[in-house]
Amino acid sequence: MRSTEEFQYLIVLVSIVLGLGITQLLTGVGRLVQARARVALYWPTLVWVAVLLLIHVQSWWAMFDMRAHRDWTFGKFLVVLLTPTTLFLMSALVLPDVAEATGDGERLDLRAHYHAQARWFFAAGALVIVSSLLRPIAMDGRFPLDLDRGIQLVFLGLCVVSATTRREAFHRFFAVAGAVLFGAYVLLLFTRLR
């Protein structure tokens, strides 16, 4: 099998998992809109939903760079698949199950949900970044020290702090800083297919 055929075969599962994550996010937003009268919004949650949508799309976009890779192994593929898998987990954690949470006409507090899930959400975020950092090691046996890895290491540090602190001010800061930093990351490194 030629490397492009291998890539086309393998990217199908990656695309499905990324698509499931996007579906999870969009369904959650739709259900929030439907239940809006019973939902107490929390803007950091909404920022992370938007950032996660962008991360899903950027991850799929960046996977194109692997199209010429030869010598695929099951282990390499698992490392690649870890990113969309943990992104899906983040998508499942960022918004509550609105139907279950408001089933008895109760008010849904997105702030309470955010802080109840923050440790797991940001731990999964750290795992997304670790999987991305492991990819060049698994695929090419090297760890390039470049802008891409530098920004990922900054995000990793911020995710670790977010997973371990309950400080409201830090979580609000990281929501804004994370959105700006990720937007800059995409503009600097991913505006064109490589």
N, C-alpha and C positions, 0 to 999 in steps of 0.2 A: 504494500500500500504506500503511495506517495505521501509526503508529509502534509500536503494540503488536504488530501482525502482523510488522513488521520485527524487533522485538526477539525475538519468539517463534521466528522463523526463525533468527536469528543465535545465540541462546542454545543451540540444539541442539548445535552444534559445540563451544562452550565447555563444555557439560555433558559431552559425550563425552570430551573431553580431561581434564577434572577426574575423571571416572569412571575413566579409565585410570590416572591417578595414584593414586587410592584403591585400585584393584585391585592395582597394583604393590606398594603398601605392605602391604595385607592378605595378599597372596600371599607376600611376603617374610617376614612375621611367622609365617604358617602353616608355611612351610618351616623357619624357625628352630626352631619348636616341635618339628617332626618330627625335626630333626637335633640336638636339645638335648644329647644325650650327647657330641656332638663339637664343641660350640660354647662358646668362652670368651666370656662376655657382657661387654659394656662399657656401663655405664649411660648415658653421654651419648648413645650411638647410640639406645638405646631411648627416651630422652626426646625426641630429634629425630623419631623415627618418630611418637610420639604428637602432638607439636606439628604435624608436617606433615599428619597426618590432620585435625586441627582447622583448619589453614590452608586445606586444600582445601574443607572444608565452609563455612568463613567466606567464602571467595572466591565460592563459588556463591551463598551467602546475599546477599552484598553486590552481586552482579550485578543483583539485582532492582531496585536503585535506578536502573538505566539504562532501565527499561521505557518511560518516557515520552520518551526522547531521540528527536529528529527529525533528519533529515539525516544518516543513516548513510552513510559512505564506506568504501571498501576500506581506506584508511589507518587510519581510526578503528578499524575492526574488527581490523586487525592489532595495534594497540596493546592492545586488549582481550584478544585471543587470546594475547598474549605472556605474560601472567600465568599462565594454566593450563599453557602449554607449558613454561615454566621450572619451574613446580611439578612437572610430570611428570619433568623432568630431575633435580630434587632427589630425587624418589621413587626414581628408578633408581639414584642414587648412594648413598643412605643405607644400604642393605643390600646385601651381596654376593649373588652368585648362589650359593646354598647348595649346590646339586647339583654345580656345577662346582668349588667350593672344597673340598668334602669328598668328591669322587669316589673317591679312593683310600684313604678312611678317615682322611684327615688331619684334624687339629683345626683348626677355623675360629676365628681370633682377631679378634673384632669391633673391638678397640682398634687393631690394625694396619690393618684395613680403613678405619676412621674416619680415621686420620691420613693414609693413602694418598689418600683422596678429599676431605679437608677443604678444600683449596684450591678445587677445582672445585665442591664442594657449596655452600660459602659464597659463591663468585662467582655461582653460579646464584641463591642467596638474595638477593644484592644486586641482581641483574637483575630478580627478582620485584618487589622494592621499587621499583626505578627505573620499571618498567612501570606499577606502581600510581600512582606520582607523576606519570607522564606522562599518565595517563588523563584527569584534568580539563582538562589543557592541550589534548589532542587533541579531547576531546568538546565542551568549552565555551569554549576559548580563555582559560582563567584558571587560576591556581594559588592556591587558597584556603590561607591560613595559619591552620590550625585544629589542634585536638588530634589529629585523624586524621593529618595530615601531620607533625606534631611527633613522634608515636610512630613513624611510618614512618622518619623521618630518624634517630631513635635506633637503630632496627633496622638501617638501612643502615650506619651507622657501626660497629656491632658486627659486622655481616657482613664488612665490609671488613677490620677488624682480625682476625677469625677466619680469613679467607682468606689473610692474610699472616703470621700467627704460628703457631708450632708449640708454644707454651707450653701444657703440659698443664693447668696451673692456670686459665689463661684459658678454655680450651675447656670445662672443667668448670663454671666460673663462668657462662659464656654459656648452657650447656645449662639450668641452673636459672633464671638471670635471664631467658632467652628465653621459657621456659615460663610464668613468672610474669607477665612483661610482656605476652605475647600473651594470656594469660587475662584480664588486666586490660583490655587493649585491646578484647577481645570484649565483656566485661561493660559497659564504659563506652560503647561506640559501636554494638554490633550485637545487642542483646538483642531488638529488635523490627524488623520489616521497615519500611523507610521508604517 
